[in-house]
Amino acid sequence: MRHTLPVSPQFYVTAPQPCPYLPDREERKLFTTLDVDSALELNDALSHQGFRRSQNVIYRPSCSDCNACKSARVDVQEFKPSKSQKRVLRRNQKLVRTIKRTWVTEEHYALFSTYLNSRHENGGMAGMEVEEFSAMVEESPVNTQLVEYTLDDKLVAVCLTDTLTDGLSMVYSFFKPKMARNSIGTYMILDHIRIAQQVGMAFVYLGYWVQNSPKMDYKSKFMPLQTFQMGQWKPIDLAASNDAMPNEPIPEQVAAIHLPHG
């Protein structure tokens, strides 16, 4: 099914910058803003066409000589956890999930800062101040929630999650670094799949997947995984070539804007 845009948005392109996933390449992003009056419809339509939301901006990679980044989603009704994923579920069975509105607390920011300092200290979001973090979480013109996970009443993980017409989109997640030994990142995806299954949704959107990128390899563990290719969603083929090839044409307008990765 092809999704048409409910409005005619103006698209722009970011200036080239080093690719965070593949060496010796540059990335650009095609983006538009989500105006309040049409945000829900536009976010839904563009998400179905491989875009990703950040605050009131929605974007997709638009590199001149590479299409390695592919939007990925899990077919939740067909998903069956692997043996290792079942172990992850058992290891984290004491976690308590709570879904809340997008209102930032000091506890959220402290956990976020600890996560960045431990795992992404040289990333594009390093050093983000509380005001910027609050904007990232709270400035959403669409249906967004904070999915919190606690252990013994202590916050250990959070995921900023959008609700689309056909599924859940995991916008950004962070967690207590020592919880990595329990594969908490994997657990949050598994739990979102469980939520979607329970309410009859079809997909969980995971952002972008890059074949052969260590940062993105974990997403290919959630089968059946679909990626957006040549204008449609197709089952992932891990054996397929990942050679560089041009993307679709992009508008001439170029604007510099900071967008998070993933």
Buried (B, 14 or more C-beta within 10 A) or exposed (E): EEBEEEEEBEBBBBEEBEBBBBEEBBBBBBBBBBEEEBBBBBBBBBBBBBBBBBBBBBBBBBBBEBBBBBBBBBBBEEBEBEEEBEBBBEBBEEBEBEEEEBEBEEEBBEBBBBBBEBEEEEEEBEEBEBEEBBBBBBEBBBBBBBBBBBBEEEBBBBBBBBBBBBBBBBBBBBBBBEBBEBBBBBBBBBBBBBBBBEEEBBBBBBBBBBBEBEEBEBBBEBBBBBBBBEEEBEEBEEEEEBEEEEBEEBEEEEEEEEBBBB
